[in-house]
Amino acid sequence: MKKALAILIALAAPGHVFADESWTGYQVGLQVGNQHIKAKGTGESNPTLGVHIGYLHDFGGYVFGGEISHDAAAKYTVGGVKKSAKTTRIKIKGGHSFGDTLLYGVVGYAGLDIGGTNEDGISAGIGVSYRLTPQVILGLEYLHDTYSSGGADTEADSVFLKASYKF
């Protein structure tokens, strides 16, 4: 019983490193967060829910890869009418791992669809991921998207809590 308790405490302790230390592999998961869209001097925040899929390769502590994500937010008011917002991002992701923790930055394409009005832009941000097990990863990510294709400058700031499964 004491051995089992000691093993359980060792596995649950932060800072432990799994036998498989590599971040290399495909990841798929869900994300929940908050998105604040600013356009034409007004801004509105709403919760958002999304999915992501990607691949990372670990080069001995330096980790690089890509990720595609799609989010759907609650309805935003545009011209007095409530419209739903959807954001699709294609990101390049890179950073440095510290055992079970990965600090990274992202940059890439962002597409925003608010009630049928589409805008193209760029997305940039930072994040941190932590491996709970060799396959289960939790993360926190901040993204800033800038759009100017619709004639009016639009910006979006998003914060996500991410849960991923690594294959």
N, C-alpha and C positions, 0 to 999 in steps of 0.2 A: 504494500500500500504506500509506504514512504517513497519507494522508487518511482511508482506511477505518479505520485504527486510532484516529485522533483522533476520528472520529465515534462509533465504538463506545465509547470511553472516556467521551465526553460524554453518551451515552445511558445508560450504566450508572452514572454518578456520582450519588450521592444529592443531592437538592435541585434537580434539573433540573425544569423545568416543561414539560408537553406543550402543543402548540398548542391542543388542546381542554382548557382548564382547568376546565371545568364538571363538577360532580359529578352534574348532572341526568341521570336515567335509571333504568331498571329494573335490578335486580341479582338474580342468582340464584347460589347457591353451597353449599359444604359447610363444616362446622365440626367440629372435633375438640377435645375438652377433658377437663376433670375436674369432677365434680359431687360436692359433699359435702352430704348430707342429714342434718339433725339433727331428731329427734323423741323426745319423752318421755325426755329426758336422755341419749340415745345418738346416736351419729353414725357415718356410714360414707361413705367416698369410693370412687368408681368412675369409670373412663373413660367418656366419652360421645361419640357420633357423631350428627351431625344435618345437616339441610338448612335453608336459609333463602331467602326471596324477599322483595323489597321495592322501594320506589321512593323516590328522593331528589330534591329540587329545590334547586338552588343559587340563592340570592338575593344574588349578588354577595359571596360569602364566608361568608354565613350559610346553613347547609344544614339543611333540615327534610324529614321524610318518615316512612315507616312500614315495618315489617318483620314478617313472620310466620316463626316458626321452630319446628321440631319436632326433638326430641332423644330418642334411646333410649340408656339407660345399661345397664351390666351389672346383674346381679341384686343386690338389697339383701335383707338379712335382716329380716323383719317377723314377730314372734311365733315365731321359730325356723324360719321357712319362707323360702326364697329366692324373691323375686319381682322381675320386671323393672320398671324405672321408665321412664316416658315423660313428657316435658315439652313442652307446647305454649305458645308465647308470642305475644302480639300486642302489638307495641311501637310507641310514638311515639319517633322519633329526631330529635335536633337538636344542632347544634354549629357550630363555626367551622372553615373550611378555611384552611390555610396552604400554598397551592400544591398539591403532591401529597399533603399530609397533612391528615387530618380528625380533629379531636378532638371527641367528642360524648358526650352523655348519653342514656339511654333510660329510659322509664317505661311501664308497661302491665300487661296481664293475663297471669297465668301459671296454667296448668292442669297439675296433677300427677296421674298415674295410676300407682299402684304395685300391680301385680297385681290390677287391677279396682277398687281403692279410689281414688276421685277426690277431689281437693281443688282448690278455686279460691283464687287469691291474687293478689298484686301482685308485679311485678318492677321493679327499678330497678337502674341500673348506669352504667358509663362504658366508653368504648372509644376506640381509635385505629385509623384505617385509612390505608394508604399505597398509592398507585397505582404499580404497577410499570410498567404501560403504560396507555394511555387506557381499555382494557377490563379489565385484570386488576388486582384489588385484594386486598391482604393486610391482615388486621386482627387485633387482640387485644381481647377484650371480657371484662369482669367483670360478673356479674349476681348480685344478692341477691334471692331470692324468699321471700316470707312467706305462709304458708297458715294459715288458722284455720277453714276451713269444715268440717273433719272432726271437730270437737270437741277435738282436741289440736293445740296449736301446733306447726307444722312449718316449718322453715327450710331453704333450700338456697342454697349458694354455688357458683357455677360460673365457670370461666375457660375461654375458647375461643380457639383459633387459627382464623381464618376466611379462606377463599379465595372470592372472588366474581368473577363476570363481569358487566360492565356493558354493557347494550344501548343 
